[in-house]
Structures are given as structure tokens and as C-alpha cells.
């Protein structure tokens, strides 16, 4: 029974992801003022480092690009490193209150 619920929840999540993918349309707006930390996979053949740098245009605040080892699914391939770098970015900004470009 538990696996049936898990499968149903996963199905709903995947269906929602596809719906967003099929219906989302980017609308150009003024850049955000909050910091953005963008994370990518260094071996990703679908979204390269140059494309990841495009996130810089989405904020007038601090921008930080972190490339972690892994491909397009680097999040699951390198979860601990990602979480560590993300937590570090958040804590540095919260404590220092300014842009810190090195992680």
C-alpha cells in the first residue's frame, strides 16, 4: 500500500513537471534585487556553463555560479556537495549581508 501511495505521489509530481514544461512562457521583467546562486553540472551536455552564467542577468544583486562535478542530473549525482555549497551560500549572505563571490 505504501509503495502505491509513493508511486501515485511521484506520478503527480512528474505530471506537474511536464505541465509546467509545456505551458511555461518566459516573460521579461525587471531583474530581481535578491542574490542568486546558480548551480550546474560541470559535465552537463544540455546546459553549459555559459548558459548558466545567463542567470546573472536575472538579478541586480549578488550572483554566484557554482559548477559541481556531474552531468545534467548533478543534483542526484552530487547531492551532499550541492547541499553543502547551497547552505554555505545562504549562511554567508545571512551573516555578512553582502555579496561573497567565493564559496
N, C-alpha and C positions, 0 to 999 in steps of 0.2 A: 504494500500500500504506500509506504514512504517513497519508494522509487517512482511510483506512478505520479505522486504529487510533485516530486522533483522534476520529472520529465515534463509534466504539464507546465510548471513554472518556467523551465528552460524554453519550452515551446513558445510561451507568451513573450518571453524576453527576445527571442530570435525574431518572432513575428513583428514585434515593436521596432526592432533594429531595422528590419527590411522596410517597414513603413516609413520610418524617418529617412532612410536612404533614398527611397523612391519619391518622397514628397517634399524634401527639404530644398529650398532655394535660397542661396546666399543673397542677402540684402545689404548693400554697402551702407554703413553707418559711421558716425564719428568713432574714433578709436576709444577704447576703454582707458581709464586712468589708473587702474589697478595693475600690479605686477603680473606678468605671465611667465611661467616656467614651462617650456615645451620639451617633451621627452620623445626621443626617437631611437630606432634601432640602427646601429652602425652598418649592418649588412642588409638593411631593408631595400629591396629592389623596386618596391612600389612607391615609396615616399622617401626621397633622398634628403640629405642634409640641407641642400639649397632650398628645397620646398619647405622644410621645417623652419628655416630662417624667415619664411614669409609671415610667420606668426608675429614677428617683430612689428609689422605694420598694424597689428590689432590693438596696440597699446601705446600710450604716451608715457607710461610708467616704465619701470624696470622690466627688462626682458632677459631671459636666460635660456639658452639652448643646451640641453644635456643629451648627448648621444651615448646610449648604453649598448653593450655587446648584444647582438641578436638581430633577427630579421624583422619582418612586419609584425610578428606576434611576440616581440621582445618582452611585452608585459608579462606573459606567462613563462617565457624562457628565462627571465632575469628578474623575477618578482622582488626578491629581497633587496637587490641593488636599487631597483626603482623606488621602492618604498623608503629606503634609507635616504636617497638623494632628494625625494619629494619632501620628506619630513624635515630634512636639513634646510631646504629652501624656505619652507614655511616658518620654521623656528627662527632662522636668521632674519627674515623680514620682520617678524613679530617683535623680536628683541632689539634689532638695530633700527628698524623703521625706515630703512633706506635701501637702495639697490646694492646688492652684493653680487658681483658677477662671477666670482669663483666659487665653485662647490667642491 
